[in-house]
Amino acid sequence: MAAYETTRTAPFGAITTYRFIQFVGKLFTAASDWNDARVTRSALEKLSDRELDDIGLCRGDIADIGAKGRF
C-alpha cells in the first residue's frame, strides 16, 4: 500500500497577508467599538438626573461607558 503526504506548505507571503488582513479587521472593530461608546456616552449625557436614576445610572457612571470590562 502506498502512502501519500497530504500536507502542503503555505505559498510565500500567505501567512503575512493573512495576519495583515486580521490586523486591519481588528483595527476596524476597535474603531467601531470606540464610536459606539462615544455615541452612547453622548446620548446619556443629554438625559436628566431623574432619567439616569430610572435606568440605574448616575452622572459619574457615564465616563465608565466603553471602558474595557465595564458595562
PDB file of N, CA, C and O in Angstrom:
ATOM      1  N   MET A   1       0.842  -1.165   0.000  1.00  0.00           N
ATOM      2  CA  MET A   1       0.000   0.000   0.000  1.00  0.00           C
ATOM      3  C   MET A   1       0.896   1.240   0.000  1.00  0.00           C
ATOM      4  O   MET A   1       1.861   1.317   0.760  1.00  0.00           O
ATOM      5  N   ALA A   2       0.579   2.174  -0.828  1.00  0.00           N
ATOM      6  CA  ALA A   2       1.367   3.398  -0.950  1.00  0.00           C
ATOM      7  C   ALA A   2       0.849   4.456   0.028  1.00  0.00           C
ATOM      8  O   ALA A   2      -0.345   4.504   0.325  1.00  0.00           O
ATOM      9  N   ALA A   3       1.733   5.280   0.512  1.00  0.00           N
ATOM     10  CA  ALA A   3       1.362   6.363   1.415  1.00  0.00           C
ATOM     11  C   ALA A   3       1.638   7.692   0.730  1.00  0.00           C
ATOM     12  O   ALA A   3       2.689   7.882   0.118  1.00  0.00           O
ATOM     13  N   TYR A   4       0.710   8.581   0.838  1.00  0.00           N
ATOM     14  CA  TYR A   4       0.865   9.904   0.237  1.00  0.00           C
ATOM     15  C   TYR A   4       0.881  10.956   1.331  1.00  0.00           C
ATOM     16  O   TYR A   4       0.133  10.879   2.306  1.00  0.00           O
ATOM     17  N   GLU A   5       1.734  11.920   1.150  1.00  0.00           N
ATOM     18  CA  GLU A   5       1.781  13.029   2.090  1.00  0.00           C
ATOM     19  C   GLU A   5       0.783  14.080   1.619  1.00  0.00           C
ATOM     20  O   GLU A   5       0.852  14.552   0.484  1.00  0.00           O
ATOM     21  N   THR A   6      -0.139  14.438   2.498  1.00  0.00           N
ATOM     22  CA  THR A   6      -1.205  15.345   2.084  1.00  0.00           C
ATOM     23  C   THR A   6      -1.039  16.761   2.618  1.00  0.00           C
ATOM     24  O   THR A   6      -1.909  17.602   2.390  1.00  0.00           O
ATOM     25  N   THR A   7       0.043  17.047   3.317  1.00  0.00           N
ATOM     26  CA  THR A   7       0.241  18.399   3.838  1.00  0.00           C
ATOM     27  C   THR A   7       1.023  19.216   2.824  1.00  0.00           C
ATOM     28  O   THR A   7       1.907  18.708   2.134  1.00  0.00           O
ATOM     29  N   ARG A   8       0.680  20.473   2.753  1.00  0.00           N
ATOM     30  CA  ARG A   8       1.379  21.395   1.855  1.00  0.00           C
ATOM     31  C   ARG A   8       1.797  22.617   2.657  1.00  0.00           C
ATOM     32  O   ARG A   8       1.145  22.980   3.636  1.00  0.00           O
ATOM     33  N   THR A   9       2.858  23.231   2.250  1.00  0.00           N
ATOM     34  CA  THR A   9       3.270  24.473   2.886  1.00  0.00           C
ATOM     35  C   THR A   9       2.491  25.623   2.255  1.00  0.00           C
ATOM     36  O   THR A   9       2.056  25.543   1.106  1.00  0.00           O
ATOM     37  N   ALA A  10       2.329  26.677   3.020  1.00  0.00           N
ATOM     38  CA  ALA A  10       1.606  27.847   2.518  1.00  0.00           C
ATOM     39  C   ALA A  10       2.473  28.558   1.483  1.00  0.00           C
ATOM     40  O   ALA A  10       3.698  28.559   1.601  1.00  0.00           O
ATOM     41  N   PRO A  11       1.860  29.155   0.482  1.00  0.00           N
ATOM     42  CA  PRO A  11       2.624  29.911  -0.503  1.00  0.00           C
ATOM     43  C   PRO A  11       3.356  31.071   0.159  1.00  0.00           C
ATOM     44  O   PRO A  11       2.951  31.550   1.218  1.00  0.00           O
ATOM     45  N   PHE A  12       4.418  31.509  -0.463  1.00  0.00           N
ATOM     46  CA  PHE A  12       5.238  32.593   0.083  1.00  0.00           C
ATOM     47  C   PHE A  12       4.379  33.839   0.308  1.00  0.00           C
ATOM     48  O   PHE A  12       3.716  34.316  -0.613  1.00  0.00           O
ATOM     49  N   GLY A  13       4.394  34.353   1.512  1.00  0.00           N
ATOM     50  CA  GLY A  13       3.677  35.580   1.845  1.00  0.00           C
ATOM     51  C   GLY A  13       2.236  35.374   2.268  1.00  0.00           C
ATOM     52  O   GLY A  13       1.586  36.340   2.667  1.00  0.00           O
ATOM     53  N   ALA A  14       1.713  34.177   2.200  1.00  0.00           N
ATOM     54  CA  ALA A  14       0.308  33.945   2.535  1.00  0.00           C
ATOM     55  C   ALA A  14       0.033  34.219   4.014  1.00  0.00           C
ATOM     56  O   ALA A  14      -0.990  34.810   4.358  1.00  0.00           O
ATOM     57  N   ILE A  15       0.930  33.796   4.870  1.00  0.00           N
ATOM     58  CA  ILE A  15       0.730  33.994   6.308  1.00  0.00           C
ATOM     59  C   ILE A  15       0.826  35.471   6.653  1.00  0.00           C
ATOM     60  O   ILE A  15       0.048  35.972   7.465  1.00  0.00           O
ATOM     61  N   THR A  16       1.767  36.168   6.047  1.00  0.00           N
ATOM     62  CA  THR A  16       1.908  37.603   6.286  1.00  0.00           C
ATOM     63  C   THR A  16       0.666  38.343   5.804  1.00  0.00           C
ATOM     64  O   THR A  16       0.176  39.244   6.485  1.00  0.00           O
ATOM     65  N   THR A  17       0.163  37.973   4.650  1.00  0.00           N
ATOM     66  CA  THR A  17      -1.045  38.600   4.124  1.00  0.00           C
ATOM     67  C   THR A  17      -2.221  38.341   5.052  1.00  0.00           C
ATOM     68  O   THR A  17      -2.995  39.254   5.340  1.00  0.00           O
ATOM     69  N   TYR A  18      -2.366  37.110   5.523  1.00  0.00           N
ATOM     70  CA  TYR A  18      -3.452  36.755   6.439  1.00  0.00           C
ATOM     71  C   TYR A  18      -3.361  37.572   7.723  1.00  0.00           C
ATOM     72  O   TYR A  18      -4.379  38.078   8.196  1.00  0.00           O
ATOM     73  N   ARG A  19      -2.177  37.712   8.294  1.00  0.00           N
ATOM     74  CA  ARG A  19      -2.011  38.474   9.533  1.00  0.00           C
ATOM     75  C   ARG A  19      -2.291  39.953   9.318  1.00  0.00           C
ATOM     76  O   ARG A  19      -2.843  40.612  10.200  1.00  0.00           O
ATOM     77  N   PHE A  20      -1.917  40.483   8.160  1.00  0.00           N
ATOM     78  CA  PHE A  20      -2.199  41.883   7.854  1.00  0.00           C
ATOM     79  C   PHE A  20      -3.715  42.116   7.764  1.00  0.00           C
ATOM     80  O   PHE A  20      -4.226  43.106   8.288  1.00  0.00           O
ATOM     81  N   ILE A  21      -4.418  41.212   7.107  1.00  0.00           N
ATOM     82  CA  ILE A  21      -5.868  41.332   6.987  1.00  0.00           C
ATOM     83  C   ILE A  21      -6.518  41.220   8.359  1.00  0.00           C
ATOM     84  O   ILE A  21      -7.473  41.941   8.647  1.00  0.00           O
ATOM     85  N   GLN A  22      -6.021  40.336   9.204  1.00  0.00           N
ATOM     86  CA  GLN A  22      -6.517  40.218  10.579  1.00  0.00           C
ATOM     87  C   GLN A  22      -6.317  41.532  11.333  1.00  0.00           C
ATOM     88  O   GLN A  22      -7.213  41.997  12.038  1.00  0.00           O
ATOM     89  N   PHE A  23      -5.132  42.124  11.177  1.00  0.00           N
ATOM     90  CA  PHE A  23      -4.807  43.390  11.850  1.00  0.00           C
ATOM     91  C   PHE A  23      -5.768  44.492  11.409  1.00  0.00           C
ATOM     92  O   PHE A  23      -6.292  45.230  12.243  1.00  0.00           O
ATOM     93  N   VAL A  24      -5.995  44.602  10.121  1.00  0.00           N
ATOM     94  CA  VAL A  24      -6.906  45.631   9.605  1.00  0.00           C
ATOM     95  C   VAL A  24      -8.322  45.390  10.128  1.00  0.00           C
ATOM     96  O   VAL A  24      -9.016  46.341  10.489  1.00  0.00           O
ATOM     97  N   GLY A  25      -8.754  44.139  10.173  1.00  0.00           N
ATOM     98  CA  GLY A  25     -10.066  43.822  10.701  1.00  0.00           C
ATOM     99  C   GLY A  25     -10.210  44.213  12.163  1.00  0.00           C
ATOM    100  O   GLY A  25     -11.234  44.763  12.568  1.00  0.00           O
ATOM    101  N   LYS A  26      -9.183  43.930  12.953  1.00  0.00           N
ATOM    102  CA  LYS A  26      -9.207  44.299  14.371  1.00  0.00           C
ATOM    103  C   LYS A  26      -9.206  45.817  14.538  1.00  0.00           C
ATOM    104  O   LYS A  26      -9.839  46.348  15.451  1.00  0.00           O
ATOM    105  N   LEU A  27      -8.495  46.509  13.654  1.00  0.00           N
ATOM    106  CA  LEU A  27      -8.452  47.965  13.696  1.00  0.00           C
ATOM    107  C   LEU A  27      -9.844  48.546  13.440  1.00  0.00           C
ATOM    108  O   LEU A  27     -10.277  49.454  14.150  1.00  0.00           O
ATOM    109  N   PHE A  28     -10.537  48.033  12.442  1.00  0.00           N
ATOM    110  CA  PHE A  28     -11.893  48.497  12.155  1.00  0.00           C
ATOM    111  C   PHE A  28     -12.853  48.157  13.294  1.00  0.00           C
ATOM    112  O   PHE A  28     -13.730  48.958  13.619  1.00  0.00           O
ATOM    113  N   THR A  29     -12.701  47.002  13.892  1.00  0.00           N
ATOM    114  CA  THR A  29     -13.551  46.616  15.014  1.00  0.00           C
ATOM    115  C   THR A  29     -13.332  47.549  16.203  1.00  0.00           C
ATOM    116  O   THR A  29     -14.292  47.973  16.847  1.00  0.00           O
ATOM    117  N   ALA A  30     -12.078  47.866  16.493  1.00  0.00           N
ATOM    118  CA  ALA A  30     -11.770  48.766  17.607  1.00  0.00           C
ATOM    119  C   ALA A  30     -12.337  50.160  17.347  1.00  0.00           C
ATOM    120  O   ALA A  30     -12.869  50.792  18.259  1.00  0.00           O
ATOM    121  N   ALA A  31     -12.228  50.638  16.116  1.00  0.00           N
ATOM    122  CA  ALA A  31     -12.770  51.959  15.780  1.00  0.00           C
ATOM    123  C   ALA A  31     -14.288  51.960  15.903  1.00  0.00           C
ATOM    124  O   ALA A  31     -14.871  52.934  16.381  1.00  0.00           O
ATOM    125  N   SER A  32     -14.923  50.893  15.481  1.00  0.00           N
ATOM    126  CA  SER A  32     -16.379  50.786  15.580  1.00  0.00           C
ATOM    127  C   SER A  32     -16.828  50.742  17.037  1.00  0.00           C
ATOM    128  O   SER A  32     -17.800  51.401  17.407  1.00  0.00           O
ATOM    129  N   ASP A  33     -16.131  49.976  17.860  1.00  0.00           N
ATOM    130  CA  ASP A  33     -16.455  49.892  19.293  1.00  0.00           C
ATOM    131  C   ASP A  33     -16.293  51.247  19.968  1.00  0.00           C
ATOM    132  O   ASP A  33     -17.128  51.642  20.782  1.00  0.00           O
ATOM    133  N   TRP A  34     -15.209  51.966  19.629  1.00  0.00           N
ATOM    134  CA  TRP A  34     -14.973  53.287  20.197  1.00  0.00           C
ATOM    135  C   TRP A  34     -16.101  54.239  19.813  1.00  0.00           C
ATOM    136  O   TRP A  34     -16.590  54.998  20.650  1.00  0.00           O
ATOM    137  N   ASN A  35     -16.513  54.198  18.547  1.00  0.00           N
ATOM    138  CA  ASN A  35     -17.576  55.090  18.085  1.00  0.00           C
ATOM    139  C   ASN A  35     -18.905  54.760  18.763  1.00  0.00           C
ATOM    140  O   ASN A  35     -19.647  55.670  19.134  1.00  0.00           O
ATOM    141  N   ASP A  36     -19.215  53.483  18.929  1.00  0.00           N
ATOM    142  CA  ASP A  36     -20.441  53.087  19.620  1.00  0.00           C
ATOM    143  C   ASP A  36     -20.462  53.621  21.051  1.00  0.00           C
ATOM    144  O   ASP A  36     -21.483  54.127  21.518  1.00  0.00           O
ATOM    145  N   ALA A  37     -19.328  53.503  21.742  1.00  0.00           N
ATOM    146  CA  ALA A  37     -19.241  54.001  23.117  1.00  0.00           C
ATOM    147  C   ALA A  37     -19.381  55.522  23.140  1.00  0.00           C
ATOM    148  O   ALA A  37     -20.015  56.068  24.043  1.00  0.00           O
ATOM    149  N   ARG A  38     -18.804  56.205  22.167  1.00  0.00           N
ATOM    150  CA  ARG A  38     -18.892  57.668  22.093  1.00  0.00           C
ATOM    151  C   ARG A  38     -20.337  58.112  21.895  1.00  0.00           C
ATOM    152  O   ARG A  38     -20.798  59.041  22.559  1.00  0.00           O
ATOM    153  N   VAL A  39     -21.051  57.456  20.989  1.00  0.00           N
ATOM    154  CA  VAL A  39     -22.453  57.798  20.733  1.00  0.00           C
ATOM    155  C   VAL A  39     -23.305  57.520  21.970  1.00  0.00           C
ATOM    156  O   VAL A  39     -24.185  58.313  22.308  1.00  0.00           O
ATOM    157  N   THR A  40     -23.052  56.406  22.642  1.00  0.00           N
ATOM    158  CA  THR A  40     -23.801  56.062  23.850  1.00  0.00           C
ATOM    159  C   THR A  40     -23.567  57.088  24.947  1.00  0.00           C
ATOM    160  O   THR A  40     -24.515  57.536  25.592  1.00  0.00           O
ATOM    161  N   ARG A  41     -22.299  57.464  25.163  1.00  0.00           N
ATOM    162  CA  ARG A  41     -21.998  58.474  26.185  1.00  0.00           C
ATOM    163  C   ARG A  41     -22.684  59.801  25.857  1.00  0.00           C
ATOM    164  O   ARG A  41     -23.215  60.470  26.743  1.00  0.00           O
ATOM    165  N   SER A  42     -22.666  60.168  24.589  1.00  0.00           N
ATOM    166  CA  SER A  42     -23.300  61.419  24.172  1.00  0.00           C
ATOM    167  C   SER A  42     -24.796  61.402  24.450  1.00  0.00           C
ATOM    168  O   SER A  42     -25.350  62.395  24.921  1.00  0.00           O
ATOM    169  N   ALA A  43     -25.449  60.292  24.163  1.00  0.00           N
ATOM    170  CA  ALA A  43     -26.890  60.180  24.416  1.00  0.00           C
ATOM    171  C   ALA A  43     -27.185  60.212  25.912  1.00  0.00           C
ATOM    172  O   ALA A  43     -28.154  60.842  26.336  1.00  0.00           O
ATOM    173  N   LEU A  44     -26.364  59.544  26.713  1.00  0.00           N
ATOM    174  CA  LEU A  44     -26.583  59.522  28.159  1.00  0.00           C
ATOM    175  C   LEU A  44     -26.356  60.897  28.787  1.00  0.00           C
ATOM    176  O   LEU A  44     -27.037  61.266  29.744  1.00  0.00           O
ATOM    177  N   GLU A  45     -25.404  61.649  28.252  1.00  0.00           N
ATOM    178  CA  GLU A  45     -25.136  62.983  28.798  1.00  0.00           C
ATOM    179  C   GLU A  45     -26.308  63.928  28.584  1.00  0.00           C
ATOM    180  O   GLU A  45     -26.440  64.913  29.311  1.00  0.00           O
ATOM    181  N   LYS A  46     -27.155  63.654  27.611  1.00  0.00           N
ATOM    182  CA  LYS A  46     -28.310  64.504  27.331  1.00  0.00           C
ATOM    183  C   LYS A  46     -29.485  64.216  28.261  1.00  0.00           C
ATOM    184  O   LYS A  46     -30.430  65.002  28.326  1.00  0.00           O
ATOM    185  N   LEU A  47     -29.434  63.088  28.985  1.00  0.00           N
ATOM    186  CA  LEU A  47     -30.525  62.726  29.882  1.00  0.00           C
ATOM    187  C   LEU A  47     -30.444  63.526  31.177  1.00  0.00           C
ATOM    188  O   LEU A  47     -29.365  63.945  31.599  1.00  0.00           O
ATOM    189  N   SER A  48     -31.601  63.731  31.798  1.00  0.00           N
ATOM    190  CA  SER A  48     -31.638  64.416  33.095  1.00  0.00           C
ATOM    191  C   SER A  48     -31.206  63.438  34.193  1.00  0.00           C
ATOM    192  O   SER A  48     -31.124  62.230  33.975  1.00  0.00           O
ATOM    193  N   ASP A  49     -30.933  63.992  35.373  1.00  0.00           N
ATOM    194  CA  ASP A  49     -30.543  63.149  36.502  1.00  0.00           C
ATOM    195  C   ASP A  49     -31.664  62.170  36.863  1.00  0.00           C
ATOM    196  O   ASP A  49     -31.395  61.033  37.252  1.00  0.00           O
ATOM    197  N   ARG A  50     -32.885  62.598  36.738  1.00  0.00           N
ATOM    198  CA  ARG A  50     -34.039  61.737  37.039  1.00  0.00           C
ATOM    199  C   ARG A  50     -34.094  60.554  36.061  1.00  0.00           C
ATOM    200  O   ARG A  50     -34.325  59.416  36.468  1.00  0.00           O
ATOM    201  N   GLU A  51     -33.880  60.836  34.771  1.00  0.00           N
ATOM    202  CA  GLU A  51     -33.909  59.779  33.761  1.00  0.00           C
ATOM    203  C   GLU A  51     -32.761  58.794  33.953  1.00  0.00           C
ATOM    204  O   GLU A  51     -32.932  57.589  33.772  1.00  0.00           O
ATOM    205  N   LEU A  52     -31.590  59.314  34.320  1.00  0.00           N
ATOM    206  CA  LEU A  52     -30.457  58.433  34.593  1.00  0.00           C
ATOM    207  C   LEU A  52     -30.746  57.543  35.799  1.00  0.00           C
ATOM    208  O   LEU A  52     -30.409  56.359  35.797  1.00  0.00           O
ATOM    209  N   ASP A  53     -31.365  58.111  36.822  1.00  0.00           N
ATOM    210  CA  ASP A  53     -31.718  57.336  38.010  1.00  0.00           C
ATOM    211  C   ASP A  53     -32.710  56.222  37.661  1.00  0.00           C
ATOM    212  O   ASP A  53     -32.650  55.133  38.232  1.00  0.00           O
ATOM    213  N   ASP A  54     -33.615  56.496  36.730  1.00  0.00           N
ATOM    214  CA  ASP A  54     -34.597  55.487  36.313  1.00  0.00           C
ATOM    215  C   ASP A  54     -33.933  54.262  35.682  1.00  0.00           C
ATOM    216  O   ASP A  54     -34.447  53.151  35.805  1.00  0.00           O
ATOM    217  N   ILE A  55     -32.811  54.453  35.018  1.00  0.00           N
ATOM    218  CA  ILE A  55     -32.115  53.313  34.386  1.00  0.00           C
ATOM    219  C   ILE A  55     -30.958  52.805  35.235  1.00  0.00           C
ATOM    220  O   ILE A  55     -30.192  51.943  34.803  1.00  0.00           O
ATOM    221  N   GLY A  56     -30.837  53.343  36.444  1.00  0.00           N
ATOM    222  CA  GLY A  56     -29.847  52.828  37.390  1.00  0.00           C
ATOM    223  C   GLY A  56     -28.445  53.368  37.202  1.00  0.00           C
ATOM    224  O   GLY A  56     -27.471  52.703  37.553  1.00  0.00           O
ATOM    225  N   LEU A  57     -28.331  54.569  36.652  1.00  0.00           N
ATOM    226  CA  LEU A  57     -27.023  55.187  36.458  1.00  0.00           C
ATOM    227  C   LEU A  57     -26.983  56.543  37.132  1.00  0.00           C
ATOM    228  O   LEU A  57     -28.021  57.123  37.449  1.00  0.00           O
ATOM    229  N   CYS A  58     -25.765  57.048  37.350  1.00  0.00           N
ATOM    230  CA  CYS A  58     -25.583  58.415  37.808  1.00  0.00           C
ATOM    231  C   CYS A  58     -24.592  59.082  36.852  1.00  0.00           C
ATOM    232  O   CYS A  58     -24.002  58.416  36.001  1.00  0.00           O
ATOM    233  N   ARG A  59     -24.415  60.370  36.991  1.00  0.00           N
ATOM    234  CA  ARG A  59     -23.521  61.101  36.070  1.00  0.00           C
ATOM    235  C   ARG A  59     -22.097  60.524  36.064  1.00  0.00           C
ATOM    236  O   ARG A  59     -21.439  60.497  35.024  1.00  0.00           O
ATOM    237  N   GLY A  60     -21.636  60.073  37.209  1.00  0.00           N
ATOM    238  CA  GLY A  60     -20.285  59.521  37.301  1.00  0.00           C
ATOM    239  C   GLY A  60     -20.104  58.222  36.527  1.00  0.00           C
ATOM    240  O   GLY A  60     -18.986  57.876  36.146  1.00  0.00           O
ATOM    241  N   ASP A  61     -21.193  57.504  36.295  1.00  0.00           N
ATOM    242  CA  ASP A  61     -21.112  56.235  35.564  1.00  0.00           C
ATOM    243  C   ASP A  61     -20.924  56.429  34.065  1.00  0.00           C
ATOM    244  O   ASP A  61     -20.443  55.528  33.378  1.00  0.00           O
ATOM    245  N   ILE A  62     -21.295  57.582  33.561  1.00  0.00           N
ATOM    246  CA  ILE A  62     -21.241  57.820  32.108  1.00  0.00           C
ATOM    247  C   ILE A  62     -19.804  57.721  31.599  1.00  0.00           C
ATOM    248  O   ILE A  62     -19.567  57.189  30.514  1.00  0.00           O
ATOM    249  N   ALA A  63     -18.859  58.222  32.361  1.00  0.00           N
ATOM    250  CA  ALA A  63     -17.456  58.198  31.923  1.00  0.00           C
ATOM    251  C   ALA A  63     -16.923  56.774  31.802  1.00  0.00           C
ATOM    252  O   ALA A  63     -15.991  56.520  31.039  1.00  0.00           O
ATOM    253  N   ASP A  64     -17.513  55.845  32.555  1.00  0.00           N
ATOM    254  CA  ASP A  64     -17.050  54.463  32.525  1.00  0.00           C
ATOM    255  C   ASP A  64     -17.572  53.670  31.332  1.00  0.00           C
ATOM    256  O   ASP A  64     -17.078  52.581  31.040  1.00  0.00           O
ATOM    257  N   ILE A  65     -18.574  54.221  30.640  1.00  0.00           N
ATOM    258  CA  ILE A  65     -19.141  53.528  29.489  1.00  0.00           C
ATOM    259  C   ILE A  65     -18.068  53.397  28.403  1.00  0.00           C
ATOM    260  O   ILE A  65     -17.452  54.388  28.009  1.00  0.00           O
ATOM    261  N   GLY A  66     -17.855  52.202  27.938  1.00  0.00           N
ATOM    262  CA  GLY A  66     -16.866  51.958  26.895  1.00  0.00           C
ATOM    263  C   GLY A  66     -15.511  51.525  27.419  1.00  0.00           C
ATOM    264  O   GLY A  66     -14.652  51.112  26.641  1.00  0.00           O
ATOM    265  N   ALA A  67     -15.304  51.614  28.735  1.00  0.00           N
ATOM    266  CA  ALA A  67     -14.040  51.153  29.306  1.00  0.00           C
ATOM    267  C   ALA A  67     -14.025  49.617  29.247  1.00  0.00           C
ATOM    268  O   ALA A  67     -15.070  48.981  29.383  1.00  0.00           O
ATOM    269  N   LYS A  68     -12.868  49.040  29.050  1.00  0.00           N
ATOM    270  CA  LYS A  68     -12.762  47.579  28.954  1.00  0.00           C
ATOM    271  C   LYS A  68     -13.284  46.922  30.227  1.00  0.00           C
ATOM    272  O   LYS A  68     -12.930  47.307  31.342  1.00  0.00           O
ATOM    273  N   GLY A  69     -14.138  45.917  30.026  1.00  0.00           N
ATOM    274  CA  GLY A  69     -14.639  45.148  31.145  1.00  0.00           C
ATOM    275  C   GLY A  69     -15.746  45.811  31.934  1.00  0.00           C
ATOM    276  O   GLY A  69     -16.189  45.277  32.951  1.00  0.00           O
ATOM    277  N   ARG A  70     -16.195  46.956  31.487  1.00  0.00           N
ATOM    278  CA  ARG A  70     -17.260  47.679  32.204  1.00  0.00           C
ATOM    279  C   ARG A  70     -18.496  47.722  31.338  1.00  0.00           C
ATOM    280  O   ARG A  70     -18.393  47.829  30.116  1.00  0.00           O
ATOM    281  N   PHE A  71     -19.630  47.641  31.930  1.00  0.00           N
ATOM    282  CA  PHE A  71     -20.952  47.748  31.303  1.00  0.00           C
ATOM    283  C   PHE A  71     -20.966  46.862  30.122  1.00  0.00           C
ATOM    284  O   PHE A  71     -21.977  46.779  29.425  1.00  0.00           O
TER     285      PHE A  71
END
